[in-house]
Amino acid sequence: MPEIPVIAEVGRPTGSASSRRLRHHGKVPAVLYGHGMEPQPLAVDGRSLRAALTTQAGLNALLSLQVDGASHLAMARDIQRDPVRRTVSHVDFQVVRRDEVMAADVPIVLVGEATEVAIGDGLVDQQMHTLSIRATPDAIPNVIEVDVSGLAIGETIRVGDLELPARVTTEADPEQAVVVGQPPQVLAADLVAEAEAVEGEAAAGQPVAASGPAGDGEAGAREGTGP
């Protein structure tokens, strides 16, 4: 995984008011920590940070953080966002080493077409969208691909069925469902439409088929009538 250079400014003032002023000028408050380093307040350019974290590696991008003439291998580990605009409002950078195993959440992407499920009007139900893995920083995959082309209705692809890349492991429950081939779904809207159709027939004077005890009772009444 190539390193993405990001320039950080040191000596930013802390506090809510100072952080708001930084954001107003297009900068993001940040903290750098890890491997015995005292947490160091930083500020990074918002556009540069967005560009670094929107590559194929996403939030697991390996960064070369340039801080006051020194270069730190780091990853963005805790990202806070504005609840309305969804822009990054604060980020924690963790110093990492290429040879250390660390945890990361990787997106799960479905590939292929579940033909048998489609033919049966079923649904490909993705129940897991990220997988927690452990790997060295340079071995963290951009995505975990799951091939659903052989999936049929009633079948399940579980964590234990996934083919993980080399040097990548997971501690997730191997029995946990990732994708399920669901049978055709009966929606509430379909039931309402059917009920409205029956009511429409009754209002138009069309006979509605009766079944069950009521029908048996009418037959019994007819049989009991006579001399």
PAVOVO-665419 format. One record per residue (C-alpha): chain; residue in three letters; x negated, z negated, y negated. Coordinates in pm, 1 decimal. Layout:
{"A","Ala",{X,Z,Y}}
...
end
This chain:
{"A","Met",{0.0,0.0,0.0}}
{"A","Pro",{-163.9,103.9,-331.7}}
{"A","Glu",{-194.7,-150.9,-609.6}}
{"A","Ile",{6.1,-93.5,-927.5}}
{"A","Pro",{-174.1,-204.8,-1245.1}}
{"A","Val",{20.9,-429.7,-1482.9}}
{"A","Ile",{-127.3,-569.0,-1803.5}}
{"A","Ala",{-33.2,-927.6,-1889.8}}
{"A","Glu",{-87.0,-1120.0,-2211.5}}
{"A","Val",{-207.0,-1478.9,-2199.6}}
{"A","Gly",{-133.3,-1768.2,-2432.7}}
{"A","Arg",{238.0,-1709.6,-2477.0}}
{"A","Pro",{426.7,-2006.9,-2625.7}}
{"A","Thr",{671.5,-2172.0,-2386.0}}
{"A","Gly",{1029.4,-2279.9,-2450.4}}
{"A","Ser",{1367.3,-2109.0,-2467.7}}
{"A","Ala",{1338.1,-1997.8,-2830.1}}
{"A","Ser",{994.0,-1842.9,-2774.1}}
{"A","Ser",{1116.6,-1666.9,-2460.4}}
{"A","Arg",{1410.4,-1517.5,-2650.4}}
{"A","Arg",{1174.5,-1383.8,-2916.8}}
{"A","Leu",{956.5,-1224.5,-2650.1}}
{"A","Arg",{1256.4,-1051.0,-2490.3}}
{"A","His",{1370.1,-932.9,-2832.8}}
{"A","His",{1037.0,-750.3,-2863.3}}
{"A","Gly",{1066.4,-592.4,-2517.2}}
{"A","Lys",{846.1,-838.2,-2331.8}}
{"A","Val",{921.9,-1052.9,-2027.5}}
{"A","Pro",{806.0,-1416.1,-1995.5}}
{"A","Ala",{611.6,-1471.7,-1673.0}}
{"A","Val",{404.1,-1724.6,-1480.9}}
{"A","Leu",{103.8,-1659.6,-1256.3}}
{"A","Tyr",{25.5,-1908.8,-978.9}}
{"A","Gly",{-120.6,-1940.4,-629.7}}
{"A","His",{-437.5,-2020.1,-433.9}}
{"A","Gly",{-513.9,-2335.8,-628.4}}
{"A","Met",{-460.2,-2176.7,-969.9}}
{"A","Glu",{-287.5,-2382.9,-1235.4}}
{"A","Pro",{38.0,-2206.6,-1333.3}}
{"A","Gln",{-51.7,-1977.1,-1623.5}}
{"A","Pro",{216.1,-1863.2,-1873.3}}
{"A","Leu",{204.0,-1488.4,-1936.5}}
{"A","Ala",{398.7,-1212.0,-2102.7}}
{"A","Val",{431.9,-857.0,-1966.5}}
{"A","Asp",{574.8,-540.1,-2114.4}}
{"A","Gly",{932.1,-495.1,-1989.7}}
{"A","Arg",{903.6,-118.7,-1935.3}}
{"A","Ser",{575.8,-149.5,-1744.4}}
{"A","Leu",{721.6,-420.7,-1522.8}}
{"A","Arg",{1035.7,-216.5,-1453.3}}
{"A","Ala",{824.4,85.5,-1360.5}}
{"A","Ala",{609.5,-126.2,-1127.1}}
{"A","Leu",{908.1,-275.6,-945.5}}
{"A","Thr",{1111.3,44.5,-905.1}}
{"A","Thr",{868.5,229.7,-681.0}}
{"A","Gln",{945.3,285.4,-312.2}}
{"A","Ala",{800.4,-60.1,-239.8}}
{"A","Gly",{1059.9,-220.4,-467.5}}
{"A","Leu",{1016.5,-592.7,-525.0}}
{"A","Asn",{744.2,-603.0,-256.9}}
{"A","Ala",{509.4,-388.7,-464.9}}
{"A","Leu",{146.0,-497.5,-461.2}}
{"A","Leu",{31.5,-546.2,-820.4}}
{"A","Ser",{-309.1,-553.0,-984.6}}
{"A","Leu",{-235.4,-798.4,-1264.4}}
{"A","Gln",{-479.8,-759.2,-1552.3}}
{"A","Val",{-510.4,-1097.4,-1723.5}}
{"A","Asp",{-763.2,-1156.9,-2003.2}}
{"A","Gly",{-1027.7,-930.0,-1850.4}}
{"A","Ala",{-972.7,-1052.3,-1493.8}}
{"A","Ser",{-782.5,-873.0,-1215.8}}
{"A","His",{-551.4,-1062.6,-979.8}}
{"A","Leu",{-388.6,-920.8,-667.8}}
{"A","Ala",{-30.8,-1043.6,-699.2}}
{"A","Met",{333.6,-991.3,-605.8}}
{"A","Ala",{653.4,-1066.7,-794.9}}
{"A","Arg",{812.5,-1351.8,-599.4}}
{"A","Asp",{1089.4,-1495.0,-817.8}}
{"A","Ile",{1276.2,-1266.3,-1055.2}}
{"A","Gln",{1547.5,-1393.2,-1287.6}}
{"A","Arg",{1790.9,-1148.7,-1446.8}}
{"A","Asp",{2029.4,-1152.7,-1739.1}}
{"A","Pro",{2376.4,-1213.9,-1587.8}}
{"A","Val",{2537.1,-938.3,-1796.2}}
{"A","Arg",{2275.0,-669.4,-1864.2}}
{"A","Arg",{2086.5,-734.5,-1534.6}}
{"A","Thr",{1753.7,-691.3,-1712.8}}
{"A","Val",{1461.4,-907.7,-1598.6}}
{"A","Ser",{1448.6,-1225.9,-1805.8}}
{"A","His",{1164.0,-1404.5,-1626.0}}
{"A","Val",{926.5,-1336.9,-1336.1}}
{"A","Asp",{689.0,-1546.2,-1127.1}}
{"A","Phe",{376.6,-1370.1,-1001.3}}
{"A","Gln",{206.4,-1509.8,-692.4}}
{"A","Val",{-163.2,-1446.5,-630.1}}
{"A","Val",{-211.1,-1310.1,-276.4}}
{"A","Arg",{-493.0,-1200.2,-47.7}}
{"A","Arg",{-492.1,-883.5,157.5}}
{"A","Asp",{-567.4,-1073.7,477.6}}
{"A","Glu",{-300.7,-1345.4,447.4}}
{"A","Val",{32.6,-1327.0,628.1}}
{"A","Met",{328.1,-1386.6,398.7}}
{"A","Ala",{705.7,-1369.9,403.6}}
{"A","Ala",{905.4,-1088.4,246.4}}
{"A","Asp",{1260.3,-954.0,252.0}}
{"A","Val",{1275.9,-583.2,335.5}}
{"A","Pro",{1585.7,-361.2,290.8}}
{"A","Ile",{1749.5,-224.5,607.9}}
{"A","Val",{1837.7,145.2,585.4}}
{"A","Leu",{2060.7,324.4,837.1}}
{"A","Val",{1947.7,671.6,945.5}}
{"A","Gly",{2118.6,930.6,1162.2}}
{"A","Glu",{2490.1,987.3,1213.2}}
{"A","Ala",{2696.9,785.8,1459.8}}
{"A","Thr",{2884.1,1086.5,1599.0}}
{"A","Glu",{3072.7,897.9,1870.1}}
{"A","Val",{3198.2,642.1,1619.8}}
{"A","Ala",{3308.8,917.0,1381.5}}
{"A","Ile",{3491.6,1110.0,1656.5}}
{"A","Gly",{3683.1,795.0,1747.6}}
{"A","Asp",{3777.0,731.0,1381.0}}
{"A","Gly",{3570.9,412.4,1397.8}}
{"A","Leu",{3354.8,241.9,1138.7}}
{"A","Val",{2978.7,186.8,1123.3}}
{"A","Asp",{2971.2,-174.3,1005.5}}
{"A","Gln",{2629.7,-275.8,863.8}}
{"A","Gln",{2622.4,-655.4,881.1}}
{"A","Met",{2259.0,-709.2,772.2}}
{"A","His",{2116.9,-538.9,463.8}}
{"A","Thr",{1775.6,-709.4,448.7}}
{"A","Leu",{1540.2,-847.7,712.2}}
{"A","Ser",{1302.8,-1138.2,652.5}}
{"A","Ile",{963.7,-1038.3,791.3}}
{"A","Arg",{608.9,-1168.2,799.8}}
{"A","Ala",{309.4,-943.3,738.8}}
{"A","Thr",{-4.5,-903.9,531.2}}
{"A","Pro",{68.6,-757.8,185.6}}
{"A","Asp",{-63.6,-411.9,273.1}}
{"A","Ala",{150.4,-396.7,590.9}}
{"A","Ile",{486.8,-482.5,431.8}}
{"A","Pro",{708.4,-174.9,485.3}}
{"A","Asn",{921.1,-30.3,206.4}}
{"A","Val",{1228.2,-30.3,434.3}}
{"A","Ile",{1326.5,-101.6,794.0}}
{"A","Glu",{1498.2,207.9,935.3}}
{"A","Val",{1771.9,168.6,1196.8}}
{"A","Asp",{1877.3,480.7,1388.3}}
{"A","Val",{2254.9,471.6,1450.5}}
{"A","Ser",{2284.7,819.3,1603.4}}
{"A","Gly",{2340.1,672.6,1952.5}}
{"A","Leu",{2587.0,404.4,1841.2}}
{"A","Ala",{2933.0,407.0,2003.6}}
{"A","Ile",{3249.6,209.6,1931.5}}
{"A","Gly",{3214.6,-141.9,2068.1}}
{"A","Glu",{2834.5,-133.4,2068.4}}
{"A","Thr",{2600.9,-348.7,1858.7}}
{"A","Ile",{2244.6,-302.6,1736.3}}
{"A","Arg",{2081.0,-643.6,1711.0}}
{"A","Val",{1763.1,-774.3,1548.4}}
{"A","Gly",{1593.5,-772.9,1887.9}}
{"A","Asp",{1663.1,-397.4,1916.9}}
{"A","Leu",{1475.2,-309.2,1597.5}}
{"A","Glu",{1143.8,-125.6,1617.8}}
{"A","Leu",{923.6,-300.6,1364.4}}
{"A","Pro",{606.8,-139.2,1226.9}}
{"A","Ala",{266.3,-251.2,1350.5}}
{"A","Arg",{153.4,-594.2,1225.3}}
{"A","Val",{507.5,-683.2,1119.3}}
{"A","Thr",{702.6,-967.5,1282.2}}
{"A","Thr",{1030.0,-1145.7,1214.5}}
{"A","Glu",{1159.5,-1493.0,1290.8}}
{"A","Ala",{1523.6,-1385.2,1259.9}}
{"A","Asp",{1755.0,-1455.2,1555.0}}
{"A","Pro",{1710.5,-1159.5,1796.5}}
{"A","Glu",{2082.0,-1181.0,1883.9}}
{"A","Gln",{2196.1,-1144.3,1523.7}}
{"A","Ala",{2400.6,-827.5,1471.9}}
{"A","Val",{2259.3,-566.1,1237.9}}
{"A","Val",{2508.6,-281.8,1290.4}}
{"A","Val",{2836.7,-276.6,1484.5}}
{"A","Gly",{3045.2,22.8,1592.3}}
{"A","Gln",{3391.9,-97.6,1496.1}}
{"A","Pro",{3717.7,51.5,1636.5}}
{"A","Pro",{3967.9,222.1,1403.4}}
{"A","Gln",{4095.3,-21.8,1144.5}}
{"A","Val",{4465.9,-90.2,1075.8}}
{"A","Leu",{4492.4,-147.6,702.9}}
{"A","Ala",{4755.7,-357.8,528.8}}
{"A","Ala",{4850.5,-49.7,324.8}}
{"A","Asp",{4933.6,135.2,647.7}}
{"A","Leu",{5164.4,-146.6,759.9}}
{"A","Val",{5339.2,-150.7,419.9}}
{"A","Ala",{5388.9,227.0,430.4}}
{"A","Glu",{5537.5,203.9,780.7}}
{"A","Ala",{5775.1,-73.6,675.6}}
{"A","Glu",{5886.2,126.0,371.0}}
{"A","Ala",{5954.1,428.2,591.1}}
{"A","Val",{6176.7,220.2,821.1}}
{"A","Glu",{6363.5,77.3,522.8}}
{"A","Gly",{6412.2,428.8,386.2}}
{"A","Glu",{6566.0,547.8,714.4}}
{"A","Ala",{6800.7,250.0,720.2}}
{"A","Ala",{6911.7,313.7,361.0}}
{"A","Ala",{6981.7,677.6,444.3}}
{"A","Gly",{7208.6,575.5,730.4}}
{"A","Gln",{6975.8,697.5,1000.8}}
{"A","Pro",{6983.7,496.4,1323.6}}
{"A","Val",{6688.8,265.8,1373.4}}
{"A","Ala",{6579.5,210.0,1730.3}}
{"A","Ala",{6655.9,-142.8,1849.6}}
{"A","Ser",{6472.7,-323.1,2119.7}}
{"A","Gly",{6443.3,-669.2,2261.6}}
{"A","Pro",{6720.9,-931.9,2296.9}}
{"A","Ala",{6945.3,-773.6,2033.6}}
{"A","Gly",{6963.7,-447.1,2222.5}}
{"A","Asp",{7027.5,-626.6,2551.5}}
{"A","Gly",{7306.2,-828.6,2393.4}}
{"A","Glu",{7490.1,-517.0,2273.7}}
{"A","Ala",{7466.8,-364.9,2619.2}}
{"A","Gly",{7600.7,-688.4,2772.2}}
{"A","Ala",{7892.7,-685.8,2528.1}}
{"A","Arg",{7986.2,-331.5,2624.0}}
{"A","Glu",{7966.5,-416.8,2992.8}}
{"A","Gly",{8182.8,-723.6,2942.7}}
{"A","Thr",{8459.4,-522.8,2765.7}}
{"A","Gly",{8744.8,-390.1,2972.7}}
{"A","Pro",{9064.0,-489.7,3159.9}}
end
